[in-house]
Amino acid sequence: MARWVLGIDTSGRWCGVALLDGRRRVAEERSDQSGANRVLVAAIDRVCRRAGIGPRQLDGIAVAIGPGSFTGLRIGLAVA
């Protein structure tokens, strides 16, 4: 089982990221601002910093694939 997994959800009106250590949620952020592209990368950076890890230490990335707006889904997948 992967240890550090980053979850990204940009499928709805808000965007969210969560960092899991196994099955335990270590950190999460949500934003209801429109324009996930403006807040997503910074949110990922903040949750990783809170856990004391860098992006290279991630074992996996999970991305919500819908249903949702095409643009929102595309942003989440592109960032992943």
Secondary structure in CASP SS format (residue, H / E / C, confidence):
PFRMAT SS
TARGET T0000
AUTHOR 0000-0000-0000
METHOD secondary structure of the structure
MODEL  1
M C 1.00
A C 1.00
R C 1.00
W E 1.00
V E 1.00
L E 1.00
G E 1.00
I E 1.00
D E 1.00
T C 1.00
S C 1.00
G C 1.00
R C 1.00
W C 1.00
C E 1.00
G E 1.00
V E 1.00
A E 1.00
L E 1.00
L E 1.00
D E 1.00
G C 1.00
R C 1.00
R E 1.00
R E 1.00
V E 1.00
A E 1.00
E E 1.00
E E 1.00
R E 1.00
S E 1.00
D C 1.00
Q C 1.00
S C 1.00
G C 1.00
A H 1.00
N H 1.00
R H 1.00
V H 1.00
L H 1.00
V H 1.00
A H 1.00
A H 1.00
I H 1.00
D H 1.00
R H 1.00
V H 1.00
C H 1.00
R H 1.00
R H 1.00
A H 1.00
G C 1.00
I C 1.00
G C 1.00
P H 1.00
R H 1.00
Q H 1.00
L C 1.00
D C 1.00
G E 1.00
I E 1.00
A E 1.00
V E 1.00
A C 1.00
I C 1.00
G C 1.00
P C 1.00
G C 1.00
S C 1.00
F H 1.00
T H 1.00
G H 1.00
L H 1.00
R H 1.00
I H 1.00
G H 1.00
L H 1.00
A H 1.00
V H 1.00
A C 1.00
END
